[in-house]
Amino acid sequence: MIQNQNPEYRRRFNWIDQTKGFAILAILIFHFFQNYPERIQLISILDRNTAKLGYAAVDIFFVMAGFNTSYSLISKLIKFQSQDIKINWRSWLTKRLLRIYPAYLLSVILSCLLYYLFSNLKIKSYTNFILTCLGLAGIKFQAINPGFWFFTVILEAYIFTPLIFLICRNQTKRILWLGLIFASLTKFISIYFLQQNNIENYLFFLQNNFLGSYVFQFCLGIYWGFIYAEKQNFRKIDFIISASIFSLGLVFYVILGITKINIIYMLGFDILFTPFFFLGIQALLSRLDKIAKLEWILSFTSMLGIYSYQIYLIHQPLYFVLLPKLNNILQTNVYFKIMLSLLLLTILVAIYTFLFTKLEKIVTKKLLTVISK
């Protein structure tokens, strides 16, 4: 199975960071319009349309999570010229938790501090608050920041990764099929509850609550991570199949739009579109990376990608606290107010992210020192 002995697996691929950079940028823009307090027609239109970008960006993040997981695993096998996937899963999971938990816990503390200083945090349920602090709340039981659902699902993905490999007996095609079957089942359950007018359960299975909503994207990433580690590229067949599935989905999507049927992206279009989006972005960025004039733009998106996890965790509480205040303070033309608010929030998010990442490094270093003792 393992044939590639190329030491390039050590290299950091620019397109990976750039992909995450564009994804977090789409989410930042979507959440800005989603949380903008003055709901004029323009804001409502931008909210609806940037939401599609936001949903697609989250899908890309889960593909990247699976991709990075399997790519790092297969790279170690290539390094040691091993043919068998024998991983110390306890050690692997511990490293993943130590990587994601410090930033999450720090974001919880600082979000609470932000609310305390500039707004008001209403704790309706202390049980939900504790679950949120532990990173186990999903979106249904969030007490601090609805955006923290992402951490919960990533945590589930990492916890279930060893089980995924065990069930599929390390066969990458089986992992892909497992993700597709489980995701399809989740969609059918969502549709069933929608038909029963059980909106609570419909929304639970649809999005943002558990791994089932994103298991296909995660397993797809695992599958492609193995392929890329061996080939140092994606195969032609990957592009052909992804483009074909995307084309069929797009035709169906347009037909629904023409007939004015409500289109729910997460009810299957995410499965149809995500593979093509991911490969298309990778192919485009690989070509743009060779254009010298675009170097500064791509460097900026790479930086965004490197810190995308931290940005995701901290940006929404800043929006919740500052957007209403800016809306009250800025007494100017409504459209100029939107642009000015966007500019000021961008600057503040940049400063907050810089300070947060510095503090995170200190906390992580102290934590590792304590654990090592």
Short mmCIF file of the C-alpha atoms (twelve columns), coordinates in Angstrom:
data_MODEL
# 
_entry.id   MODEL 
# 
loop_
_atom_site.group_PDB 
_atom_site.id 
_atom_site.type_symbol 
_atom_site.label_atom_id 
_atom_site.label_alt_id 
_atom_site.label_comp_id 
_atom_site.label_asym_id 
_atom_site.label_seq_id 
_atom_site.Cartn_x 
_atom_site.Cartn_y 
_atom_site.Cartn_z 
_atom_site.pdbx_PDB_model_num 
ATOM 1   C CA . MET A 1   0.000   0.000  0.000   1 
ATOM 2   C CA . ILE A 2   2.729   2.522  0.908   1 
ATOM 3   C CA . GLN A 3   4.922   3.240  -2.075  1 
ATOM 4   C CA . ASN A 4   5.981   6.879  -1.873  1 
ATOM 5   C CA . GLN A 5   9.363   7.374  -0.229  1 
ATOM 6   C CA . ASN A 6   9.502   11.080 -1.113  1 
ATOM 7   C CA . PRO A 7   10.562  13.222 1.865   1 
ATOM 8   C CA . GLU A 8   8.211   15.970 0.633   1 
ATOM 9   C CA . TYR A 9   5.583   14.774 3.097   1 
ATOM 10  C CA . ARG A 10  7.406   16.938 5.637   1 
ATOM 11  C CA . ARG A 11  6.638   20.069 3.628   1 
ATOM 12  C CA . ARG A 12  3.867   22.443 4.697   1 
ATOM 13  C CA . PHE A 13  1.534   22.833 1.750   1 
ATOM 14  C CA . ASN A 14  0.520   26.432 1.074   1 
ATOM 15  C CA . TRP A 15  -2.841  25.463 -0.393  1 
ATOM 16  C CA . ILE A 16  -3.904  23.824 2.879   1 
ATOM 17  C CA . ASP A 17  -3.431  27.020 4.898   1 
ATOM 18  C CA . GLN A 18  -4.863  29.133 2.081   1 
ATOM 19  C CA . THR A 19  -7.964  26.948 1.844   1 
ATOM 20  C CA . LYS A 20  -8.595  27.320 5.565   1 
ATOM 21  C CA . GLY A 21  -7.883  31.036 5.254   1 
ATOM 22  C CA . PHE A 22  -10.555 31.594 2.606   1 
ATOM 23  C CA . ALA A 23  -12.954 29.379 4.575   1 
ATOM 24  C CA . ILE A 24  -12.590 31.359 7.810   1 
ATOM 25  C CA . LEU A 25  -12.886 34.613 5.858   1 
ATOM 26  C CA . ALA A 26  -16.223 33.425 4.425   1 
ATOM 27  C CA . ILE A 27  -17.424 32.523 7.925   1 
ATOM 28  C CA . LEU A 28  -16.351 35.885 9.348   1 
ATOM 29  C CA . ILE A 29  -18.302 37.726 6.653   1 
ATOM 30  C CA . PHE A 30  -21.372 35.498 7.076   1 
ATOM 31  C CA . HIS A 31  -21.449 35.934 10.852  1 
ATOM 32  C CA . PHE A 32  -21.045 39.695 10.511  1 
ATOM 33  C CA . PHE A 33  -24.208 40.019 8.432   1 
ATOM 34  C CA . GLN A 34  -25.983 37.365 10.483  1 
ATOM 35  C CA . ASN A 35  -25.386 39.328 13.697  1 
ATOM 36  C CA . TYR A 36  -25.682 42.868 12.357  1 
ATOM 37  C CA . PRO A 37  -28.404 44.430 14.563  1 
ATOM 38  C CA . GLU A 38  -30.061 46.732 12.017  1 
ATOM 39  C CA . ARG A 39  -32.073 44.335 9.852   1 
ATOM 40  C CA . ILE A 40  -32.585 46.426 6.740   1 
ATOM 41  C CA . GLN A 41  -33.331 44.709 3.425   1 
ATOM 42  C CA . LEU A 42  -29.697 44.781 2.255   1 
ATOM 43  C CA . ILE A 43  -28.497 43.072 5.445   1 
ATOM 44  C CA . SER A 44  -31.181 40.379 5.128   1 
ATOM 45  C CA . ILE A 45  -30.168 39.688 1.526   1 
ATOM 46  C CA . LEU A 46  -26.467 39.533 2.390   1 
ATOM 47  C CA . ASP A 47  -27.231 37.337 5.396   1 
ATOM 48  C CA . ARG A 48  -29.096 34.789 3.251   1 
ATOM 49  C CA . ASN A 49  -26.473 34.699 0.522   1 
ATOM 50  C CA . THR A 50  -23.335 34.725 2.660   1 
ATOM 51  C CA . ALA A 51  -24.931 31.928 4.698   1 
ATOM 52  C CA . LYS A 52  -24.375 29.639 1.712   1 
ATOM 53  C CA . LEU A 53  -20.699 30.570 1.739   1 
ATOM 54  C CA . GLY A 54  -20.574 29.960 5.473   1 
ATOM 55  C CA . TYR A 55  -22.135 26.494 5.212   1 
ATOM 56  C CA . ALA A 56  -19.779 25.509 2.394   1 
ATOM 57  C CA . ALA A 57  -16.793 26.857 4.353   1 
ATOM 58  C CA . VAL A 58  -17.667 24.765 7.411   1 
ATOM 59  C CA . ASP A 59  -17.868 21.684 5.190   1 
ATOM 60  C CA . ILE A 60  -14.384 22.484 3.885   1 
ATOM 61  C CA . PHE A 61  -13.092 22.725 7.462   1 
ATOM 62  C CA . PHE A 62  -14.317 19.216 8.229   1 
ATOM 63  C CA . VAL A 63  -12.762 17.874 5.028   1 
ATOM 64  C CA . MET A 64  -9.505  19.518 6.101   1 
ATOM 65  C CA . ALA A 65  -9.792  17.999 9.592   1 
ATOM 66  C CA . GLY A 66  -10.091 14.505 8.107   1 
ATOM 67  C CA . PHE A 67  -7.403  15.241 5.517   1 
ATOM 68  C CA . ASN A 68  -4.861  16.427 8.086   1 
ATOM 69  C CA . THR A 69  -5.642  13.453 10.333  1 
ATOM 70  C CA . SER A 70  -4.951  10.769 7.745   1 
ATOM 71  C CA . TYR A 71  -2.147  12.691 6.024   1 
ATOM 72  C CA . SER A 72  -0.170  12.887 9.268   1 
ATOM 73  C CA . LEU A 73  -0.774  9.182  9.937   1 
ATOM 74  C CA . ILE A 74  0.261   7.984  6.494   1 
ATOM 75  C CA . SER A 75  3.282   10.315 6.484   1 
ATOM 76  C CA . LYS A 76  4.639   8.546  9.555   1 
ATOM 77  C CA . LEU A 77  4.226   5.197  7.827   1 
ATOM 78  C CA . ILE A 78  6.082   6.532  4.782   1 
ATOM 79  C CA . LYS A 79  8.835   7.844  7.048   1 
ATOM 80  C CA . PHE A 80  9.338   4.468  8.724   1 
ATOM 81  C CA . GLN A 81  8.626   2.502  5.505   1 
ATOM 82  C CA . SER A 82  5.831   0.594  7.211   1 
ATOM 83  C CA . GLN A 83  3.057   -1.288 5.421   1 
ATOM 84  C CA . ASP A 84  0.647   -1.540 8.356   1 
ATOM 85  C CA . ILE A 85  -1.355  1.108  10.135  1 
ATOM 86  C CA . LYS A 86  -0.539  0.477  13.777  1 
ATOM 87  C CA . ILE A 87  -1.271  3.593  15.762  1 
ATOM 88  C CA . ASN A 88  -1.198  4.132  19.496  1 
ATOM 89  C CA . TRP A 89  -4.646  5.681  19.483  1 
ATOM 90  C CA . ARG A 90  -4.537  6.699  23.138  1 
ATOM 91  C CA . SER A 91  -1.380  8.719  22.519  1 
ATOM 92  C CA . TRP A 92  -2.806  10.073 19.261  1 
ATOM 93  C CA . LEU A 93  -6.040  11.225 20.919  1 
ATOM 94  C CA . THR A 94  -4.170  12.752 23.866  1 
ATOM 95  C CA . LYS A 95  -2.070  14.863 21.499  1 
ATOM 96  C CA . ARG A 96  -5.189  16.009 19.651  1 
ATOM 97  C CA . LEU A 97  -6.945  16.997 22.873  1 
ATOM 98  C CA . LEU A 98  -3.892  18.898 24.077  1 
ATOM 99  C CA . ARG A 99  -3.873  20.703 20.754  1 
ATOM 100 C CA . ILE A 100 -7.516  21.821 20.723  1 
ATOM 101 C CA . TYR A 101 -8.547  22.125 24.381  1 
ATOM 102 C CA . PRO A 102 -6.272  24.950 25.645  1 
ATOM 103 C CA . ALA A 103 -7.495  27.373 22.977  1 
ATOM 104 C CA . TYR A 104 -11.089 26.347 23.573  1 
ATOM 105 C CA . LEU A 105 -10.960 26.739 27.366  1 
ATOM 106 C CA . LEU A 106 -9.175  30.056 27.001  1 
ATOM 107 C CA . SER A 107 -11.831 31.267 24.546  1 
ATOM 108 C CA . VAL A 108 -14.552 30.279 27.033  1 
ATOM 109 C CA . ILE A 109 -12.890 32.284 29.820  1 
ATOM 110 C CA . LEU A 110 -12.244 35.338 27.667  1 
ATOM 111 C CA . SER A 111 -15.751 35.241 26.177  1 
ATOM 112 C CA . CYS A 112 -17.247 35.286 29.676  1 
ATOM 113 C CA . LEU A 113 -14.914 38.162 30.586  1 
ATOM 114 C CA . LEU A 114 -15.930 40.031 27.445  1 
ATOM 115 C CA . TYR A 115 -19.611 39.684 28.310  1 
ATOM 116 C CA . TYR A 116 -18.962 40.720 31.909  1 
ATOM 117 C CA . LEU A 117 -17.107 43.896 30.924  1 
ATOM 118 C CA . PHE A 118 -19.118 45.076 27.941  1 
ATOM 119 C CA . SER A 119 -22.444 43.266 27.883  1 
ATOM 120 C CA . ASN A 120 -24.481 40.795 29.877  1 
ATOM 121 C CA . LEU A 121 -24.167 37.011 30.038  1 
ATOM 122 C CA . LYS A 122 -27.489 35.464 31.051  1 
ATOM 123 C CA . ILE A 123 -26.992 31.892 32.252  1 
ATOM 124 C CA . LYS A 124 -30.371 30.209 31.926  1 
ATOM 125 C CA . SER A 125 -29.085 26.755 32.803  1 
ATOM 126 C CA . TYR A 126 -25.976 26.002 34.855  1 
ATOM 127 C CA . THR A 127 -26.005 22.462 33.480  1 
ATOM 128 C CA . ASN A 128 -25.696 23.843 29.957  1 
ATOM 129 C CA . PHE A 129 -23.024 26.257 31.164  1 
ATOM 130 C CA . ILE A 130 -20.951 23.389 32.558  1 
ATOM 131 C CA . LEU A 131 -21.433 21.365 29.363  1 
ATOM 132 C CA . THR A 132 -20.303 24.381 27.366  1 
ATOM 133 C CA . CYS A 133 -17.179 24.805 29.498  1 
ATOM 134 C CA . LEU A 134 -16.360 21.132 28.949  1 
ATOM 135 C CA . GLY A 135 -16.903 21.496 25.201  1 
ATOM 136 C CA . LEU A 136 -19.824 19.050 25.157  1 
ATOM 137 C CA . ALA A 137 -22.763 21.329 24.468  1 
ATOM 138 C CA . GLY A 138 -23.109 21.273 20.680  1 
ATOM 139 C CA . ILE A 139 -25.424 24.114 19.656  1 
ATOM 140 C CA . LYS A 140 -28.596 22.932 21.385  1 
ATOM 141 C CA . PHE A 141 -27.237 23.384 24.899  1 
ATOM 142 C CA . GLN A 142 -24.872 26.315 24.319  1 
ATOM 143 C CA . ALA A 143 -24.763 28.815 27.160  1 
ATOM 144 C CA . ILE A 144 -21.987 31.126 25.954  1 
ATOM 145 C CA . ASN A 145 -21.411 31.137 22.210  1 
ATOM 146 C CA . PRO A 146 -23.406 29.169 19.610  1 
ATOM 147 C CA . GLY A 147 -20.238 29.009 17.509  1 
ATOM 148 C CA . PHE A 148 -18.715 26.649 20.068  1 
ATOM 149 C CA . TRP A 149 -20.724 23.827 18.487  1 
ATOM 150 C CA . PHE A 150 -17.804 23.481 16.084  1 
ATOM 151 C CA . PHE A 151 -15.482 22.422 18.895  1 
ATOM 152 C CA . THR A 152 -17.977 19.806 20.099  1 
ATOM 153 C CA . VAL A 153 -18.263 18.199 16.663  1 
ATOM 154 C CA . ILE A 154 -14.485 18.303 16.084  1 
ATOM 155 C CA . LEU A 155 -14.065 16.656 19.483  1 
ATOM 156 C CA . GLU A 156 -16.532 13.930 18.456  1 
ATOM 157 C CA . ALA A 157 -14.674 13.465 15.169  1 
ATOM 158 C CA . TYR A 158 -11.356 12.900 16.919  1 
ATOM 159 C CA . ILE A 159 -12.891 10.576 19.511  1 
ATOM 160 C CA . PHE A 160 -14.538 8.458  16.808  1 
ATOM 161 C CA . THR A 161 -11.529 8.402  14.475  1 
ATOM 162 C CA . PRO A 162 -10.028 5.231  16.055  1 
ATOM 163 C CA . LEU A 163 -13.458 3.579  15.810  1 
ATOM 164 C CA . ILE A 164 -13.749 4.566  12.147  1 
ATOM 165 C CA . PHE A 165 -10.405 2.927  11.366  1 
ATOM 166 C CA . LEU A 166 -11.325 -0.147 13.420  1 
ATOM 167 C CA . ILE A 167 -14.704 -0.650 11.719  1 
ATOM 168 C CA . CYS A 168 -13.228 -0.163 8.250   1 
ATOM 169 C CA . ARG A 169 -10.114 -2.223 9.022   1 
ATOM 170 C CA . ASN A 170 -7.882  0.589  7.767   1 
ATOM 171 C CA . GLN A 171 -9.350  0.346  4.234   1 
ATOM 172 C CA . THR A 172 -9.668  3.897  2.929   1 
ATOM 173 C CA . LYS A 173 -12.489 3.140  0.476   1 
ATOM 174 C CA . ARG A 174 -14.485 1.612  3.304   1 
ATOM 175 C CA . ILE A 175 -13.969 4.788  5.320   1 
ATOM 176 C CA . LEU A 176 -15.381 6.833  2.449   1 
ATOM 177 C CA . TRP A 177 -18.400 4.529  2.094   1 
ATOM 178 C CA . LEU A 178 -18.975 4.546  5.845   1 
ATOM 179 C CA . GLY A 179 -19.102 8.348  5.803   1 
ATOM 180 C CA . LEU A 180 -21.466 8.390  2.839   1 
ATOM 181 C CA . ILE A 181 -23.849 5.811  4.313   1 
ATOM 182 C CA . PHE A 182 -23.933 7.382  7.770   1 
ATOM 183 C CA . ALA A 183 -24.392 10.888 6.328   1 
ATOM 184 C CA . SER A 184 -27.217 9.730  4.040   1 
ATOM 185 C CA . LEU A 185 -28.936 8.082  7.000   1 
ATOM 186 C CA . THR A 186 -28.671 11.345 8.941   1 
ATOM 187 C CA . LYS A 187 -30.267 13.250 6.035   1 
ATOM 188 C CA . PHE A 188 -33.159 10.761 5.818   1 
ATOM 189 C CA . ILE A 189 -33.771 11.067 9.557   1 
ATOM 190 C CA . SER A 190 -33.814 14.869 9.203   1 
ATOM 191 C CA . ILE A 191 -36.349 14.659 6.359   1 
ATOM 192 C CA . TYR A 192 -38.514 12.272 8.400   1 
ATOM 193 C CA . PHE A 193 -38.687 14.683 11.339  1 
ATOM 194 C CA . LEU A 194 -39.368 17.566 8.951   1 
ATOM 195 C CA . GLN A 195 -42.340 15.684 7.500   1 
ATOM 196 C CA . GLN A 196 -43.549 14.985 11.038  1 
ATOM 197 C CA . ASN A 197 -43.254 18.714 11.757  1 
ATOM 198 C CA . ASN A 198 -40.892 17.846 14.606  1 
ATOM 199 C CA . ILE A 199 -38.720 20.918 14.080  1 
ATOM 200 C CA . GLU A 200 -36.560 20.417 17.170  1 
ATOM 201 C CA . ASN A 201 -35.324 16.966 16.121  1 
ATOM 202 C CA . TYR A 202 -35.187 18.026 12.481  1 
ATOM 203 C CA . LEU A 203 -32.768 20.829 13.305  1 
ATOM 204 C CA . PHE A 204 -30.784 18.594 15.643  1 
ATOM 205 C CA . PHE A 205 -30.018 16.075 12.905  1 
ATOM 206 C CA . LEU A 206 -29.707 18.696 10.179  1 
ATOM 207 C CA . GLN A 207 -26.706 20.681 11.384  1 
ATOM 208 C CA . ASN A 208 -24.418 21.859 14.167  1 
ATOM 209 C CA . ASN A 209 -25.150 19.291 16.831  1 
ATOM 210 C CA . PHE A 210 -23.272 16.068 16.273  1 
ATOM 211 C CA . LEU A 211 -20.802 14.404 13.941  1 
ATOM 212 C CA . GLY A 212 -23.518 12.838 11.775  1 
ATOM 213 C CA . SER A 213 -24.090 16.228 10.135  1 
ATOM 214 C CA . TYR A 214 -20.490 16.310 8.892   1 
ATOM 215 C CA . VAL A 215 -19.346 12.706 8.925   1 
ATOM 216 C CA . PHE A 216 -19.200 12.451 5.131   1 
ATOM 217 C CA . GLN A 217 -16.980 15.517 4.874   1 
ATOM 218 C CA . PHE A 218 -14.697 14.193 7.609   1 
ATOM 219 C CA . CYS A 219 -14.431 10.710 6.073   1 
ATOM 220 C CA . LEU A 220 -13.898 12.224 2.623   1 
ATOM 221 C CA . GLY A 221 -10.983 14.161 4.073   1 
ATOM 222 C CA . ILE A 222 -9.525  10.992 5.611   1 
ATOM 223 C CA . TYR A 223 -9.826  9.237  2.259   1 
ATOM 224 C CA . TRP A 224 -8.147  12.021 0.304   1 
ATOM 225 C CA . GLY A 225 -5.481  12.501 2.962   1 
ATOM 226 C CA . PHE A 226 -4.245  8.971  2.305   1 
ATOM 227 C CA . ILE A 227 -4.284  9.522  -1.450  1 
ATOM 228 C CA . TYR A 228 -2.418  12.824 -1.245  1 
ATOM 229 C CA . ALA A 229 0.214   11.413 1.116   1 
ATOM 230 C CA . GLU A 230 0.980   8.631  -1.359  1 
ATOM 231 C CA . LYS A 231 0.671   10.570 -4.646  1 
ATOM 232 C CA . GLN A 232 1.543   14.109 -3.484  1 
ATOM 233 C CA . ASN A 233 -1.451  15.136 -5.571  1 
ATOM 234 C CA . PHE A 234 -5.065  14.259 -6.264  1 
ATOM 235 C CA . ARG A 235 -5.916  11.856 -9.039  1 
ATOM 236 C CA . LYS A 236 -7.717  12.625 -12.276 1 
ATOM 237 C CA . ILE A 237 -10.513 10.224 -11.296 1 
ATOM 238 C CA . ASP A 238 -11.132 12.292 -8.145  1 
ATOM 239 C CA . PHE A 239 -11.792 15.393 -10.259 1 
ATOM 240 C CA . ILE A 240 -13.956 13.522 -12.784 1 
ATOM 241 C CA . ILE A 241 -16.214 11.919 -10.187 1 
ATOM 242 C CA . SER A 242 -16.458 15.090 -8.080  1 
ATOM 243 C CA . ALA A 243 -17.285 17.242 -11.123 1 
ATOM 244 C CA . SER A 244 -19.912 14.750 -12.329 1 
ATOM 245 C CA . ILE A 245 -21.639 14.590 -8.948  1 
ATOM 246 C CA . PHE A 246 -21.487 18.367 -8.648  1 
ATOM 247 C CA . SER A 247 -23.040 18.821 -12.116 1 
ATOM 248 C CA . LEU A 248 -25.959 16.531 -11.273 1 
ATOM 249 C CA . GLY A 249 -26.481 18.302 -7.977  1 
ATOM 250 C CA . LEU A 250 -26.312 21.713 -9.640  1 
ATOM 251 C CA . VAL A 251 -28.994 20.756 -12.180 1 
ATOM 252 C CA . PHE A 252 -31.238 19.591 -9.359  1 
ATOM 253 C CA . TYR A 253 -30.447 22.753 -7.381  1 
ATOM 254 C CA . VAL A 254 -31.380 25.016 -10.315 1 
ATOM 255 C CA . ILE A 255 -34.622 23.102 -10.959 1 
ATOM 256 C CA . LEU A 256 -35.650 23.548 -7.333  1 
ATOM 257 C CA . GLY A 257 -34.796 27.249 -7.563  1 
ATOM 258 C CA . ILE A 258 -36.842 27.734 -10.727 1 
ATOM 259 C CA . THR A 259 -39.845 25.951 -9.222  1 
ATOM 260 C CA . LYS A 260 -39.418 28.121 -6.076  1 
ATOM 261 C CA . ILE A 261 -39.086 25.097 -3.804  1 
ATOM 262 C CA . ASN A 262 -37.244 25.928 -0.595  1 
ATOM 263 C CA . ILE A 263 -33.660 24.671 -0.914  1 
ATOM 264 C CA . ILE A 264 -32.051 23.325 2.243   1 
ATOM 265 C CA . TYR A 265 -28.337 23.063 1.506   1 
ATOM 266 C CA . MET A 266 -27.624 20.660 4.376   1 
ATOM 267 C CA . LEU A 267 -30.230 18.136 3.171   1 
ATOM 268 C CA . GLY A 268 -27.847 16.525 0.705   1 
ATOM 269 C CA . PHE A 269 -26.380 19.318 -1.398  1 
ATOM 270 C CA . ASP A 270 -23.443 19.474 1.008   1 
ATOM 271 C CA . ILE A 271 -22.589 15.876 0.038   1 
ATOM 272 C CA . LEU A 272 -22.966 16.633 -3.679  1 
ATOM 273 C CA . PHE A 273 -21.060 19.915 -3.743  1 
ATOM 274 C CA . THR A 274 -18.299 19.646 -1.132  1 
ATOM 275 C CA . PRO A 275 -15.936 17.249 -3.010  1 
ATOM 276 C CA . PHE A 276 -15.891 19.505 -6.080  1 
ATOM 277 C CA . PHE A 277 -15.542 22.676 -4.010  1 
ATOM 278 C CA . PHE A 278 -12.579 21.214 -2.142  1 
ATOM 279 C CA . LEU A 279 -10.738 19.931 -5.218  1 
ATOM 280 C CA . GLY A 280 -11.573 23.059 -7.192  1 
ATOM 281 C CA . ILE A 281 -10.156 25.318 -4.496  1 
ATOM 282 C CA . GLN A 282 -7.003  23.175 -4.245  1 
ATOM 283 C CA . ALA A 283 -6.448  23.230 -8.012  1 
ATOM 284 C CA . LEU A 284 -7.060  26.977 -8.226  1 
ATOM 285 C CA . LEU A 285 -4.780  27.828 -5.293  1 
ATOM 286 C CA . SER A 286 -1.991  25.603 -6.610  1 
ATOM 287 C CA . ARG A 287 -2.021  27.657 -9.811  1 
ATOM 288 C CA . LEU A 288 -2.407  31.049 -8.167  1 
ATOM 289 C CA . ASP A 289 0.527   30.225 -5.890  1 
ATOM 290 C CA . LYS A 290 2.799   30.485 -8.946  1 
ATOM 291 C CA . ILE A 291 1.748   34.081 -9.727  1 
ATOM 292 C CA . ALA A 292 4.187   36.467 -8.038  1 
ATOM 293 C CA . LYS A 293 1.762   39.423 -8.036  1 
ATOM 294 C CA . LEU A 294 -0.656  37.492 -5.832  1 
ATOM 295 C CA . GLU A 295 1.970   36.492 -3.275  1 
ATOM 296 C CA . TRP A 296 0.933   39.024 -0.625  1 
ATOM 297 C CA . ILE A 297 -2.750  38.105 -0.898  1 
ATOM 298 C CA . LEU A 298 -2.037  34.389 -0.618  1 
ATOM 299 C CA . SER A 299 0.392   35.010 2.256   1 
ATOM 300 C CA . PHE A 300 -2.379  36.848 4.075   1 
ATOM 301 C CA . THR A 301 -4.862  34.008 3.521   1 
ATOM 302 C CA . SER A 302 -2.209  31.507 4.662   1 
ATOM 303 C CA . MET A 303 -1.857  33.454 7.906   1 
ATOM 304 C CA . LEU A 304 -5.630  33.421 8.330   1 
ATOM 305 C CA . GLY A 305 -5.596  29.668 7.745   1 
ATOM 306 C CA . ILE A 306 -2.867  29.017 10.298  1 
ATOM 307 C CA . TYR A 307 -4.930  30.775 12.970  1 
ATOM 308 C CA . SER A 308 -8.362  29.829 11.615  1 
ATOM 309 C CA . TYR A 309 -9.213  27.614 14.605  1 
ATOM 310 C CA . GLN A 310 -8.505  30.411 17.076  1 
ATOM 311 C CA . ILE A 311 -10.326 32.983 14.945  1 
ATOM 312 C CA . TYR A 312 -13.380 30.743 14.761  1 
ATOM 313 C CA . LEU A 313 -13.500 30.331 18.525  1 
ATOM 314 C CA . ILE A 314 -13.253 34.004 19.472  1 
ATOM 315 C CA . HIS A 315 -14.826 36.130 16.753  1 
ATOM 316 C CA . GLN A 316 -18.549 35.709 17.452  1 
ATOM 317 C CA . PRO A 317 -18.554 36.937 21.082  1 
ATOM 318 C CA . LEU A 318 -16.789 40.048 19.802  1 
ATOM 319 C CA . TYR A 319 -19.579 40.504 17.262  1 
ATOM 320 C CA . PHE A 320 -22.271 39.963 19.913  1 
ATOM 321 C CA . VAL A 321 -20.777 42.583 22.210  1 
ATOM 322 C CA . LEU A 322 -19.536 45.270 19.825  1 
ATOM 323 C CA . LEU A 323 -21.939 45.292 16.875  1 
ATOM 324 C CA . PRO A 324 -24.908 46.634 18.898  1 
ATOM 325 C CA . LYS A 325 -22.669 49.272 20.503  1 
ATOM 326 C CA . LEU A 326 -21.214 50.380 17.175  1 
ATOM 327 C CA . ASN A 327 -24.690 50.588 15.716  1 
ATOM 328 C CA . ASN A 328 -25.711 52.978 18.501  1 
ATOM 329 C CA . ILE A 329 -22.523 55.051 18.468  1 
ATOM 330 C CA . LEU A 330 -22.134 55.530 14.701  1 
ATOM 331 C CA . GLN A 331 -24.633 58.209 13.720  1 
ATOM 332 C CA . THR A 332 -24.261 58.295 9.952   1 
ATOM 333 C CA . ASN A 333 -25.724 57.009 6.707   1 
ATOM 334 C CA . VAL A 334 -26.975 53.462 7.149   1 
ATOM 335 C CA . TYR A 335 -24.844 52.024 4.339   1 
ATOM 336 C CA . PHE A 336 -21.733 53.886 5.414   1 
ATOM 337 C CA . LYS A 337 -22.389 52.613 8.936   1 
ATOM 338 C CA . ILE A 338 -22.332 49.022 7.669   1 
ATOM 339 C CA . MET A 339 -18.989 49.512 5.888   1 
ATOM 340 C CA . LEU A 340 -17.469 51.339 8.850   1 
ATOM 341 C CA . SER A 341 -18.677 48.666 11.293  1 
ATOM 342 C CA . LEU A 342 -17.190 45.955 9.087   1 
ATOM 343 C CA . LEU A 343 -13.857 47.788 8.932   1 
ATOM 344 C CA . LEU A 344 -13.691 48.426 12.686  1 
ATOM 345 C CA . LEU A 345 -14.675 44.829 13.530  1 
ATOM 346 C CA . THR A 346 -12.026 43.524 11.139  1 
ATOM 347 C CA . ILE A 347 -9.343  45.563 12.911  1 
ATOM 348 C CA . LEU A 348 -10.549 44.510 16.353  1 
ATOM 349 C CA . VAL A 349 -10.743 40.822 15.384  1 
ATOM 350 C CA . ALA A 350 -7.167  41.049 14.075  1 
ATOM 351 C CA . ILE A 351 -5.915  42.626 17.320  1 
ATOM 352 C CA . TYR A 352 -7.914  40.200 19.470  1 
ATOM 353 C CA . THR A 353 -6.601  37.209 17.519  1 
ATOM 354 C CA . PHE A 354 -3.005  38.401 17.879  1 
ATOM 355 C CA . LEU A 355 -3.337  38.809 21.654  1 
ATOM 356 C CA . PHE A 356 -5.296  35.590 22.012  1 
ATOM 357 C CA . THR A 357 -2.729  33.460 20.170  1 
ATOM 358 C CA . LYS A 358 0.097   34.940 22.261  1 
ATOM 359 C CA . LEU A 359 -1.757  34.115 25.461  1 
ATOM 360 C CA . GLU A 360 -2.682  30.660 24.143  1 
ATOM 361 C CA . LYS A 361 0.991   29.811 23.571  1 
ATOM 362 C CA . ILE A 362 1.825   30.794 27.146  1 
ATOM 363 C CA . VAL A 363 -1.078  28.760 28.576  1 
ATOM 364 C CA . THR A 364 -0.276  25.722 26.418  1 
ATOM 365 C CA . LYS A 365 3.396   25.836 27.397  1 
ATOM 366 C CA . LYS A 366 2.510   26.019 31.102  1 
ATOM 367 C CA . LEU A 367 -0.003  23.216 30.719  1 
ATOM 368 C CA . LEU A 368 2.490   20.927 28.978  1 
ATOM 369 C CA . THR A 369 5.056   21.679 31.677  1 
ATOM 370 C CA . VAL A 370 2.585   20.667 34.403  1 
ATOM 371 C CA . ILE A 371 1.574   17.485 32.553  1 
ATOM 372 C CA . SER A 372 5.169   16.461 31.905  1 
ATOM 373 C CA . LYS A 373 5.876   16.629 35.633  1 
# 
